Amino acid sequence: MTPSRDIARLIEIMAALRTPVTGCPWDLEQTFATIAPYTLEEAYEVADAIAKNDMLDLREELGDLLLQVVYHARMAEEEKHFDFGDVVEGVTRKMIRRHPHVFGDENGEKAEHVKGIWERIKAEEKAEKLAERQAHGLEEHRQRFLDEVPTAFPALQEAEKLQRKASKVGFDWNDARLVLEKIREETHELDEELSQSAPDKTRIADELGDTLFALANLARHLDIDPEEALRQTNRKFRSRFAAIEDHAEKTGTTLLAMSLEEMEAAWQAAKQSKDVFR
């Protein structure tokens, strides 16, 4: 089997990998649940390639992400739920339907009207999806207000989206300083738990979670993406720690051999350097 630019070849390759007896033993063992973590990982690697502005890496990572879609579609086909063609048909139908200002009778609508069109169509799709589930005999579940926020988001991003959703019905602070006061309250409760003679790790984790949730809320009130803010700090940490590593090499030592005081001195020097991400 040779490489190809045709998506059909990738579908054939996945079918071969999943063919009993002659296929790949590892691929044959996989399920939706075991593959899901790889799907998330590949999506993150796509984002990482974009952040690095590495187009060669992005090309490869997009291929890896596409493979995940083909993988899930193949397993669904084996169980006679749907196939890759159904996935493509579904998303193309959705995109055409959600953009009548481009593909339909409402072509030429102004930007301020597009949002209203989008919300109306999403409501229609939601009703149709419920009807489809009922037609397939799938168990109904009560739709809660926050159910539209996926639980698979990174926890910090999920927290921000939950808060943003709740704010739409007025469940929100009206001043960022009140959120800051809430953070102080949560850190005080965390301090109290840490001060116990026999600290309870479960309670500490609970209070730490409350603190992180409040911090995400503050970021939202300040119109700052908490994920991006933390990523920026992560990049800063990487850069400064690399400066410590460089210092160790220049002085003929190693990270393990350096004392904490020496590391701190190199860290502070990195903070002042124009060559290091601050």
Secondary structure, DSSP 8 states (H G I E B T S, - for coil): ----SSHHHHHHHHHHHTSTTTS-HHHHH--HHHHHHHHHHHHHHHHHHHHTT-HHHHHHHHHHHHHHHHHHHHHHHHTTS--HHHHHHHHHHHHHHH-HHHHSTTTT--HHHHHHHHHHHHHHHHHHHHHHHHHTT-------GGGGS-TTS-HHHHHHHHHHHHHTTT-S-S-HHHHHHHHHHHHHHHHHHHTSSS--HHHHHHHHHHHHHHHHHHHHHTT--HHHHHHHHHHHHHHHHHHHHHHHHHTT--TTTS-HHHHHHHHHHHHH-TTS--
